[in-house]
Amino acid sequence: MGIIALDDVQQLDELIAASQRAPVIIFKHSATCPISAGARREMERLEEDVAMVVVQRARSVARAIEERTGVRHESPQVIILRDGRAVWSASHWDVTAERVRAALRELGGAANGRRSAD
């Protein structure tokens, strides 16, 4: 559990479907950006699974996320999916574990793959 590689569009479609049952966290990470390195450390602090796409390695997935969610591409970026759609997003310095936790609390449910209870 924790950080899960999101490498292909089929996985993305599976995550969108899974968001019908519980929120899904997607993290777009740039392997060359120091801001993104800090955001990755923040995402590693979460107890929930985080599907991470490294934009340099999976550009088609990054594009598909934008197409399927309607959320303009940025990196680093976190998008929370619920009921098949994007319900929350943050980018750059706003990508923090606490902000994601707060968004999940507002959504009233644990994300898929939660490792421990509140």
N, CA, C and O atoms as a GROMACS GRO file, in nm:
protein
  472
    1MET      N    1   0.084  -0.119   0.000
    1MET     CA    2   0.000   0.000   0.000
    1MET      C    3   0.088   0.124   0.000
    1MET      O    4   0.211   0.113   0.003
    2GLY      N    5   0.029   0.239  -0.003
    2GLY     CA    6   0.106   0.362  -0.012
    2GLY      C    7   0.105   0.414  -0.154
    2GLY      O    8  -0.001   0.431  -0.214
    3ILE      N    9   0.224   0.440  -0.208
    3ILE     CA   10   0.237   0.490  -0.344
    3ILE      C   11   0.227   0.372  -0.441
    3ILE      O   12   0.299   0.274  -0.429
    4ILE      N   13   0.137   0.385  -0.538
    4ILE     CA   14   0.116   0.282  -0.639
    4ILE      C   15   0.142   0.345  -0.775
    4ILE      O   16   0.090   0.452  -0.804
    5ALA      N   17   0.221   0.279  -0.858
    5ALA     CA   18   0.251   0.331  -0.991
    5ALA      C   19   0.127   0.329  -1.078
    5ALA      O   20   0.056   0.228  -1.086
    6LEU      N   21   0.102   0.440  -1.144
    6LEU     CA   22  -0.007   0.451  -1.241
    6LEU      C   23   0.060   0.472  -1.377
    6LEU      O   24   0.102   0.582  -1.411
    7ASP      N   25   0.069   0.362  -1.454
    7ASP     CA   26   0.150   0.362  -1.575
    7ASP      C   27   0.071   0.354  -1.705
    7ASP      O   28   0.126   0.383  -1.811
    8ASP      N   29  -0.056   0.316  -1.698
    8ASP     CA   30  -0.130   0.304  -1.824
    8ASP      C   31  -0.274   0.349  -1.807
    8ASP      O   32  -0.327   0.357  -1.696
    9VAL      N   33  -0.335   0.376  -1.921
    9VAL     CA   34  -0.471   0.432  -1.922
    9VAL      C   35  -0.572   0.331  -1.870
    9VAL      O   36  -0.673   0.370  -1.810
   10GLN      N   37  -0.548   0.202  -1.890
   10GLN     CA   38  -0.640   0.101  -1.837
   10GLN      C   39  -0.646   0.109  -1.684
   10GLN      O   40  -0.754   0.099  -1.625
   11GLN      N   41  -0.530   0.127  -1.619
   11GLN     CA   42  -0.528   0.144  -1.474
   11GLN      C   43  -0.610   0.266  -1.433
   11GLN      O   44  -0.684   0.262  -1.336
   12LEU      N   45  -0.595   0.376  -1.508
   12LEU     CA   46  -0.671   0.496  -1.480
   12LEU      C   47  -0.820   0.467  -1.487
   12LEU      O   48  -0.895   0.508  -1.398
   13ASP      N   49  -0.864   0.398  -1.590
   13ASP     CA   50  -1.005   0.365  -1.603
   13ASP      C   51  -1.054   0.280  -1.485
   13ASP      O   52  -1.166   0.296  -1.438
   14GLU      N   53  -0.968   0.189  -1.438
   14GLU     CA   54  -1.003   0.107  -1.322
   14GLU      C   55  -1.016   0.193  -1.196
   14GLU      O   56  -1.104   0.170  -1.114
   15LEU      N   57  -0.927   0.292  -1.182
   15LEU     CA   58  -0.936   0.383  -1.067
   15LEU      C   59  -1.063   0.467  -1.072
   15LEU      O   60  -1.128   0.489  -0.970
   16ILE      N   61  -1.098   0.515  -1.191
   16ILE     CA   62  -1.220   0.593  -1.206
   16ILE      C   63  -1.340   0.508  -1.165
   16ILE      O   64  -1.430   0.556  -1.096
   17ALA      N   65  -1.342   0.382  -1.207
   17ALA     CA   66  -1.451   0.290  -1.168
   17ALA      C   67  -1.450   0.266  -1.017
   17ALA      O   68  -1.555   0.264  -0.954
   18ALA      N   69  -1.332   0.249  -0.959
   18ALA     CA   70  -1.320   0.225  -0.814
   18ALA      C   71  -1.368   0.345  -0.734
   18ALA      O   72  -1.410   0.330  -0.619
   19SER      N   73  -1.364   0.464  -0.793
   19SER     CA   74  -1.408   0.583  -0.720
   19SER      C   75  -1.558   0.583  -0.696
   19SER      O   76  -1.609   0.668  -0.623
   20GLN      N   77  -1.630   0.490  -0.758
   20GLN     CA   78  -1.773   0.475  -0.730
   20GLN      C   79  -1.794   0.420  -0.589
   20GLN      O   80  -1.899   0.442  -0.528
   21ARG      N   81  -1.694   0.347  -0.538
   21ARG     CA   82  -1.704   0.284  -0.406
   21ARG      C   83  -1.641   0.368  -0.295
   21ARG      O   84  -1.690   0.370  -0.182
   22ALA      N   85  -1.533   0.439  -0.329
   22ALA     CA   86  -1.460   0.519  -0.229
   22ALA      C   87  -1.374   0.620  -0.305
   22ALA      O   88  -1.341   0.599  -0.422
   23PRO      N   89  -1.336   0.729  -0.238
   23PRO     CA   90  -1.249   0.827  -0.305
   23PRO      C   91  -1.117   0.764  -0.349
   23PRO      O   92  -1.065   0.673  -0.284
   24VAL      N   93  -1.064   0.814  -0.459
   24VAL     CA   94  -0.937   0.768  -0.514
   24VAL      C   95  -0.846   0.890  -0.525
   24VAL      O   96  -0.888   0.996  -0.571
   25ILE      N   97  -0.720   0.873  -0.483
   25ILE     CA   98  -0.622   0.982  -0.487
   25ILE      C   99  -0.525   0.956  -0.602
   25ILE      O  100  -0.464   0.850  -0.609
   26ILE      N  101  -0.513   1.054  -0.690
   26ILE     CA  102  -0.416   1.049  -0.800
   26ILE      C  103  -0.316   1.162  -0.780
   26ILE      O  104  -0.354   1.276  -0.754
   27PHE      N  105  -0.189   1.129  -0.792
   27PHE     CA  106  -0.081   1.227  -0.777
   27PHE      C  107   0.001   1.230  -0.905
   27PHE      O  108   0.057   1.129  -0.946
   28LYS      N  109   0.007   1.347  -0.968
   28LYS     CA  110   0.093   1.365  -1.085
   28LYS      C  111   0.226   1.422  -1.037
   28LYS      O  112   0.231   1.528  -0.974
   29HIS      N  113   0.332   1.349  -1.067
   29HIS     CA  114   0.465   1.381  -1.016
   29HIS      C  115   0.561   1.406  -1.131
   29HIS      O  116   0.563   1.332  -1.229
   30SER      N  117   0.641   1.512  -1.118
   30SER     CA  118   0.748   1.538  -1.213
   30SER      C  119   0.880   1.495  -1.150
   30SER      O  120   0.917   1.543  -1.043
   31ALA      N  121   0.950   1.405  -1.216
   31ALA     CA  122   1.076   1.352  -1.163
   31ALA      C  123   1.188   1.455  -1.164
   31ALA      O  124   1.293   1.431  -1.104
   32THR      N  125   1.168   1.568  -1.230
   32THR     CA  126   1.275   1.668  -1.241
   32THR      C  127   1.248   1.796  -1.162
   32THR      O  128   1.328   1.889  -1.167
   33CYS      N  129   1.137   1.801  -1.091
   33CYS     CA  130   1.097   1.925  -1.024
   33CYS      C  131   1.115   1.916  -0.872
   33CYS      O  132   1.062   1.824  -0.810
   34PRO      N  133   1.189   2.010  -0.811
   34PRO     CA  134   1.207   2.005  -0.666
   34PRO      C  135   1.077   2.027  -0.589
   34PRO      O  136   1.061   1.972  -0.480
   35ILE      N  137   0.985   2.105  -0.643
   35ILE     CA  138   0.855   2.123  -0.576
   35ILE      C  139   0.782   1.989  -0.574
   35ILE      O  140   0.721   1.952  -0.473
   36SER      N  141   0.790   1.917  -0.684
   36SER     CA  142   0.724   1.787  -0.693
   36SER      C  143   0.789   1.686  -0.598
   36SER      O  144   0.720   1.599  -0.544
   37ALA      N  145   0.918   1.696  -0.578
   37ALA     CA  146   0.986   1.606  -0.483
   37ALA      C  147   0.929   1.627  -0.342
   37ALA      O  148   0.905   1.531  -0.269
   38GLY      N  149   0.909   1.751  -0.306
   38GLY     CA  150   0.848   1.780  -0.176
   38GLY      C  151   0.705   1.730  -0.168
   38GLY      O  152   0.663   1.678  -0.065
   39ALA      N  153   0.630   1.746  -0.277
   39ALA     CA  154   0.492   1.698  -0.281
   39ALA      C  155   0.488   1.546  -0.268
   39ALA      O  156   0.399   1.491  -0.203
   40ARG      N  157   0.584   1.478  -0.328
   40ARG     CA  158   0.588   1.332  -0.315
   40ARG      C  159   0.610   1.291  -0.170
   40ARG      O  160   0.546   1.199  -0.120
   41ARG      N  161   0.700   1.360  -0.101
   41ARG     CA  162   0.721   1.331   0.042
   41ARG      C  163   0.591   1.350   0.120
   41ARG      O  164   0.560   1.272   0.210
   42GLU      N  165   0.516   1.453   0.084
   42GLU     CA  166   0.386   1.475   0.149
   42GLU      C  167   0.291   1.358   0.122
   42GLU      O  168   0.223   1.311   0.214
   43MET      N  169   0.285   1.312  -0.001
   43MET     CA  170   0.194   1.202  -0.036
   43MET      C  171   0.235   1.072   0.032
   43MET      O  172   0.150   0.989   0.062
   44GLU      N  173   0.364   1.054   0.056
   44GLU     CA  174   0.412   0.936   0.127
   44GLU      C  175   0.369   0.936   0.273
   44GLU      O  176   0.371   0.831   0.338
   45ARG      N  177   0.330   1.050   0.327
   45ARG     CA  178   0.283   1.060   0.465
   45ARG      C  179   0.138   1.013   0.481
   45ARG      O  180   0.093   0.990   0.594
   46LEU      N  181   0.066   0.998   0.372
   46LEU     CA  182  -0.074   0.956   0.379
   46LEU      C  183  -0.085   0.809   0.412
   46LEU      O  184   0.002   0.730   0.376
   47GLU      N  185  -0.190   0.772   0.480
   47GLU     CA  186  -0.218   0.632   0.510
   47GLU      C  187  -0.290   0.564   0.394
   47GLU      O  188  -0.289   0.442   0.383
   48GLU      N  189  -0.352   0.643   0.308
   48GLU     CA  190  -0.427   0.590   0.196
   48GLU      C  191  -0.334   0.559   0.079
   48GLU      O  192  -0.222   0.609   0.070
   49ASP      N  193  -0.383   0.474  -0.010
   49ASP     CA  194  -0.311   0.449  -0.134
   49ASP      C  195  -0.315   0.576  -0.219
   49ASP      O  196  -0.416   0.646  -0.223
   50VAL      N  197  -0.205   0.603  -0.285
   50VAL     CA  198  -0.195   0.716  -0.377
   50VAL      C  199  -0.144   0.661  -0.510
   50VAL      O  200  -0.035   0.604  -0.517
   51ALA      N  201  -0.223   0.679  -0.615
   51ALA     CA  202  -0.183   0.636  -0.748
   51ALA      C  203  -0.098   0.746  -0.808
   51ALA      O  204  -0.147   0.857  -0.832
   52MET      N  205   0.030   0.717  -0.833
   52MET     CA  206   0.123   0.819  -0.881
   52MET      C  207   0.160   0.795  -1.026
   52MET      O  208   0.203   0.686  -1.065
   53VAL      N  209   0.143   0.900  -1.106
   53VAL     CA  210   0.188   0.896  -1.245
   53VAL      C  211   0.308   0.989  -1.256
   53VAL      O  212   0.300   1.108  -1.223
   54VAL      N  213   0.420   0.936  -1.302
   54VAL     CA  214   0.538   1.018  -1.329
   54VAL      C  215   0.519   1.072  -1.470
   54VAL      O  216   0.524   0.996  -1.567
   55VAL      N  217   0.498   1.202  -1.480
   55VAL     CA  218   0.455   1.260  -1.607
   55VAL      C  219   0.558   1.240  -1.719
   55VAL      O  220   0.518   1.227  -1.835
   56GLN      N  221   0.685   1.236  -1.688
   56GLN     CA  222   0.786   1.216  -1.793
   56GLN      C  223   0.782   1.074  -1.850
   56GLN      O  224   0.822   1.052  -1.965
   57ARG      N  225   0.734   0.979  -1.772
   57ARG     CA  226   0.732   0.839  -1.815
   57ARG      C  227   0.598   0.795  -1.871
   57ARG      O  228   0.590   0.697  -1.944
   58ALA      N  229   0.493   0.868  -1.837
   58ALA     CA  230   0.358   0.826  -1.876
   58ALA      C  231   0.276   0.947  -1.922
   58ALA      O  232   0.172   0.978  -1.864
   59ARG      N  233   0.325   1.012  -2.024
   59ARG     CA  234   0.256   1.133  -2.074
   59ARG      C  235   0.114   1.103  -2.120
   59ARG      O  236   0.024   1.185  -2.101
   60SER      N  237   0.093   0.986  -2.179
   60SER     CA  238  -0.042   0.952  -2.225
   60SER      C  239  -0.139   0.941  -2.107
   60SER      O  240  -0.256   0.977  -2.119
   61VAL      N  241  -0.090   0.892  -1.994
   61VAL     CA  242  -0.175   0.881  -1.875
   61VAL      C  243  -0.204   1.020  -1.820
   61VAL      O  244  -0.318   1.049  -1.783
   62ALA      N  245  -0.104   1.106  -1.815
   62ALA     CA  246  -0.124   1.243  -1.768
   62ALA      C  247  -0.227   1.315  -1.855
   62ALA      O  248  -0.314   1.386  -1.804
   63ARG      N  249  -0.218   1.296  -1.986
   63ARG     CA  250  -0.316   1.358  -2.077
   63ARG      C  251  -0.455   1.299  -2.055
   63ARG      O  252  -0.555   1.372  -2.056
   64ALA      N  253  -0.462   1.168  -2.036
   64ALA     CA  254  -0.592   1.102  -2.015
   64ALA      C  255  -0.657   1.148  -1.885
   64ALA      O  256  -0.779   1.161  -1.878
   65ILE      N  257  -0.577   1.174  -1.783
   65ILE     CA  258  -0.633   1.225  -1.657
   65ILE      C  259  -0.700   1.359  -1.682
   65ILE      O  260  -0.812   1.382  -1.636
   66GLU      N  261  -0.632   1.447  -1.756
   66GLU     CA  262  -0.690   1.578  -1.787
   66GLU      C  263  -0.818   1.561  -1.870
   66GLU      O  264  -0.918   1.626  -1.842
   67GLU      N  265  -0.815   1.474  -1.970
   67GLU     CA  266  -0.932   1.453  -2.055
   67GLU      C  267  -1.050   1.397  -1.978
   67GLU      O  268  -1.163   1.441  -1.996
   68ARG      N  269  -1.024   1.299  -1.892
   68ARG     CA  270  -1.133   1.231  -1.821
   68ARG      C  271  -1.186   1.310  -1.703
   68ARG      O  272  -1.302   1.294  -1.665
   69THR      N  273  -1.103   1.395  -1.643
   69THR     CA  274  -1.146   1.469  -1.524
   69THR      C  275  -1.185   1.613  -1.552
   69THR      O  276  -1.261   1.674  -1.477
   70GLY      N  277  -1.132   1.669  -1.660
   70GLY     CA  278  -1.156   1.810  -1.688
   70GLY      C  279  -1.068   1.903  -1.606
   70GLY      O  280  -1.084   2.025  -1.613
   71VAL      N  281  -0.975   1.847  -1.529
   71VAL     CA  282  -0.884   1.926  -1.448
   71VAL      C  283  -0.758   1.954  -1.529
   71VAL      O  284  -0.689   1.862  -1.572
   72ARG      N  285  -0.730   2.082  -1.550
   72ARG     CA  286  -0.614   2.124  -1.629
   72ARG      C  287  -0.486   2.064  -1.570
   72ARG      O  288  -0.464   2.067  -1.449
   73HIS      N  289  -0.402   2.010  -1.657
   73HIS     CA  290  -0.278   1.944  -1.614
   73HIS      C  291  -0.181   2.043  -1.549
   73HIS      O  292  -0.154   2.151  -1.602
   74GLU      N  293  -0.130   2.003  -1.434
   74GLU     CA  294  -0.017   2.069  -1.368
   74GLU      C  295   0.062   1.960  -1.299
   74GLU      O  296   0.013   1.848  -1.281
   75SER      N  297   0.184   1.992  -1.261
   75SER     CA  298   0.259   1.898  -1.177
   75SER      C  299   0.356   1.979  -1.091
   75SER      O  300   0.421   2.072  -1.137
   76PRO      N  301   0.362   1.940  -0.965
   76PRO     CA  302   0.286   1.833  -0.903
   76PRO      C  303   0.138   1.871  -0.890
   76PRO      O  304   0.101   1.988  -0.886
   77GLN      N  305   0.056   1.767  -0.885
   77GLN     CA  306  -0.088   1.787  -0.873
   77GLN      C  307  -0.151   1.664  -0.809
   77GLN      O  308  -0.111   1.551  -0.835
   78VAL      N  309  -0.249   1.690  -0.724
   78VAL     CA  310  -0.328   1.582  -0.664
   78VAL      C  311  -0.472   1.604  -0.706
   78VAL      O  312  -0.524   1.715  -0.702
   79ILE      N  313  -0.535   1.496  -0.746
   79ILE     CA  314  -0.677   1.498  -0.781
   79ILE      C  315  -0.744   1.386  -0.702
   79ILE      O  316  -0.696   1.272  -0.701
   80ILE      N  317  -0.854   1.420  -0.637
   80ILE     CA  318  -0.934   1.316  -0.570
   80ILE      C  319  -1.057   1.292  -0.656
   80ILE      O  320  -1.130   1.384  -0.693
   81LEU      N  321  -1.078   1.164  -0.688
   81LEU     CA  322  -1.194   1.122  -0.765
   81LEU      C  323  -1.297   1.062  -0.672
   81LEU      O  324  -1.264   0.991  -0.577
   82ARG      N  325  -1.423   1.090  -0.701
   82ARG     CA  326  -1.535   1.030  -0.628
   82ARG      C  327  -1.650   1.017  -0.726
   82ARG      O  328  -1.680   1.111  -0.799
   83ASP      N  329  -1.713   0.903  -0.728
   83ASP     CA  330  -1.826   0.879  -0.818
   83ASP      C  331  -1.790   0.906  -0.964
   83ASP      O  332  -1.871   0.957  -1.040
   84GLY      N  333  -1.667   0.871  -1.001
   84GLY     CA  334  -1.624   0.881  -1.139
   84GLY      C  335  -1.584   1.019  -1.186
   84GLY      O  336  -1.562   1.039  -1.306
   85ARG      N  337  -1.575   1.114  -1.095
   85ARG     CA  338  -1.538   1.250  -1.137
   85ARG      C  339  -1.443   1.313  -1.036
   85ARG      O  340  -1.433   1.270  -0.921
   86ALA      N  341  -1.374   1.417  -1.082
   86ALA     CA  342  -1.283   1.491  -0.994
   86ALA      C  343  -1.366   1.578  -0.900
   86ALA      O  344  -1.450   1.656  -0.944
   87VAL      N  345  -1.342   1.563  -0.770
   87VAL     CA  346  -1.416   1.642  -0.671
   87VAL      C  347  -1.326   1.737  -0.593
   87VAL      O  348  -1.374   1.822  -0.519
   88TRP      N  349  -1.193   1.723  -0.609
   88TRP     CA  350  -1.098   1.809  -0.539
   88TRP      C  351  -0.964   1.799  -0.609
   88TRP      O  352  -0.926   1.693  -0.659
   89SER      N  353  -0.893   1.911  -0.613
   89SER     CA  354  -0.757   1.907  -0.668
   89SER      C  355  -0.673   2.018  -0.606
   89SER      O  356  -0.725   2.117  -0.555
   90ALA      N  357  -0.544   1.998  -0.612
   90ALA     CA  358  -0.447   2.097  -0.564
   90ALA      C  359  -0.320   2.079  -0.645
   90ALA      O  360  -0.293   1.970  -0.697
   91SER      N  361  -0.242   2.186  -0.656
   91SER     CA  362  -0.116   2.176  -0.728
   91SER      C  363  -0.007   2.254  -0.658
   91SER      O  364  -0.033   2.338  -0.572
   92HIS      N  365   0.114   2.224  -0.700
   92HIS     CA  366   0.235   2.291  -0.652
   92HIS      C  367   0.244   2.290  -0.500
   92HIS      O  368   0.234   2.183  -0.439
   93TRP      N  369   0.261   2.405  -0.437
   93TRP     CA  370   0.283   2.411  -0.292
   93TRP      C  371   0.159   2.373  -0.212
   93TRP      O  372   0.169   2.347  -0.092
   94ASP      N  373   0.042   2.369  -0.277
   94ASP     CA  374  -0.081   2.331  -0.207
   94ASP      C  375  -0.096   2.180  -0.191
   94ASP      O  376  -0.191   2.134  -0.129
   95VAL      N  377  -0.003   2.103  -0.246
   95VAL     CA  378  -0.007   1.958  -0.233
   95VAL      C  379   0.057   1.921  -0.100
   95VAL      O  380   0.179   1.912  -0.088
   96THR      N  381  -0.029   1.899   0.000
   96THR     CA  382   0.019   1.856   0.132
   96THR      C  383  -0.068   1.741   0.182
   96THR      O  384  -0.183   1.727   0.142
   97ALA      N  385  -0.010   1.661   0.267
   97ALA     CA  386  -0.084   1.549   0.326
   97ALA      C  387  -0.204   1.601   0.403
   97ALA      O  388  -0.312   1.543   0.394
   98GLU      N  389  -0.187   1.709   0.478
   98GLU     CA  390  -0.298   1.760   0.559
   98GLU      C  391  -0.413   1.810   0.472
   98GLU      O  392  -0.530   1.788   0.505
   99ARG      N  393  -0.382   1.876   0.363
   99ARG     CA  394  -0.490   1.924   0.274
   99ARG      C  395  -0.565   1.807   0.213
   99ARG      O  396  -0.687   1.812   0.199
  100VAL      N  397  -0.494   1.701   0.176
  100VAL     CA  398  -0.562   1.583   0.120
  100VAL      C  399  -0.648   1.518   0.228
  100VAL      O  400  -0.762   1.480   0.201
  101ARG      N  401  -0.594   1.505   0.349
  101ARG     CA  402  -0.673   1.448   0.460
  101ARG      C  403  -0.800   1.529   0.484
  101ARG      O  404  -0.907   1.472   0.502
  102ALA      N  405  -0.787   1.661   0.485
  102ALA     CA  406  -0.902   1.748   0.507
  102ALA      C  407  -1.006   1.729   0.396
  102ALA      O  408  -1.126   1.725   0.423
  103ALA      N  409  -0.960   1.718   0.272
  103ALA     CA  410  -1.053   1.696   0.161
  103ALA      C  411  -1.125   1.562   0.176
  103ALA      O  412  -1.245   1.554   0.151
  104LEU      N  413  -1.053   1.459   0.217
  104LEU     CA  414  -1.116   1.328   0.238
  104LEU      C  415  -1.219   1.335   0.350
  104LEU      O  416  -1.325   1.274   0.339
  105ARG      N  417  -1.187   1.407   0.456
  105ARG     CA  418  -1.284   1.423   0.565
  105ARG      C  419  -1.411   1.491   0.514
  105ARG      O  420  -1.522   1.450   0.548
  106GLU      N  421  -1.394   1.595   0.434
  106GLU     CA  422  -1.510   1.667   0.379
  106GLU      C  423  -1.593   1.576   0.290
  106GLU      O  424  -1.715   1.590   0.284
  107LEU      N  425  -1.528   1.484   0.220
  107LEU     CA  426  -1.600   1.392   0.134
  107LEU      C  427  -1.671   1.283   0.215
  107LEU      O  428  -1.756   1.211   0.163
  108GLY      N  429  -1.635   1.271   0.342
  108GLY     CA  430  -1.704   1.178   0.430
  108GLY      C  431  -1.670   1.032   0.411
  108GLY      O  432  -1.751   0.945   0.443
  109GLY      N  433  -1.552   1.005   0.358
  109GLY     CA  434  -1.517   0.864   0.341
  109GLY      C  435  -1.369   0.844   0.324
  109GLY      O  436  -1.297   0.933   0.279
  110ALA      N  437  -1.326   0.725   0.362
  110ALA     CA  438  -1.185   0.690   0.345
  110ALA      C  439  -1.160   0.656   0.200
  110ALA      O  440  -1.249   0.610   0.128
  111ALA      N  441  -1.037   0.679   0.158
  111ALA     CA  442  -1.000   0.646   0.020
  111ALA      C  443  -0.979   0.497   0.005
  111ALA      O  444  -0.960   0.426   0.104
  112ASN      N  445  -0.983   0.450  -0.119
  112ASN     CA  446  -0.950   0.309  -0.146
  112ASN      C  447  -0.814   0.277  -0.091
  112ASN      O  448  -0.722   0.358  -0.100
  113GLY      N  449  -0.800   0.159  -0.032
  113GLY     CA  450  -0.670   0.114   0.013
  113GLY      C  451  -0.625   0.174   0.144
  113GLY      O  452  -0.506   0.171   0.174
  114ARG      N  453  -0.717   0.229   0.222
  114ARG     CA  454  -0.677   0.287   0.349
  114ARG      C  455  -0.611   0.182   0.434
  114ARG      O  456  -0.660   0.069   0.444
  115ARG      N  457  -0.499   0.218   0.496
  115ARG     CA  458  -0.421   0.120   0.572
  115ARG      C  459  -0.460   0.114   0.719
  115ARG      O  460  -0.439   0.012   0.784
  116SER      N  461  -0.516   0.221   0.771
  116SER     CA  462  -0.553   0.218   0.913
  116SER      C  463  -0.677   0.303   0.934
  116SER      O  464  -0.706   0.392   0.855
  117ALA      N  465  -0.749   0.275   1.040
  117ALA     CA  466  -0.872   0.349   1.069
  117ALA      C  467  -0.840   0.477   1.146
  117ALA      O  468  -0.735   0.489   1.210
  118ASP      N  469  -0.934   0.573   1.136
  118ASP     CA  470  -0.918   0.700   1.212
  118ASP      C  471  -0.934   0.674   1.360
  118ASP      O  472  -0.924   0.767   1.440
   0.00000   0.00000   0.00000
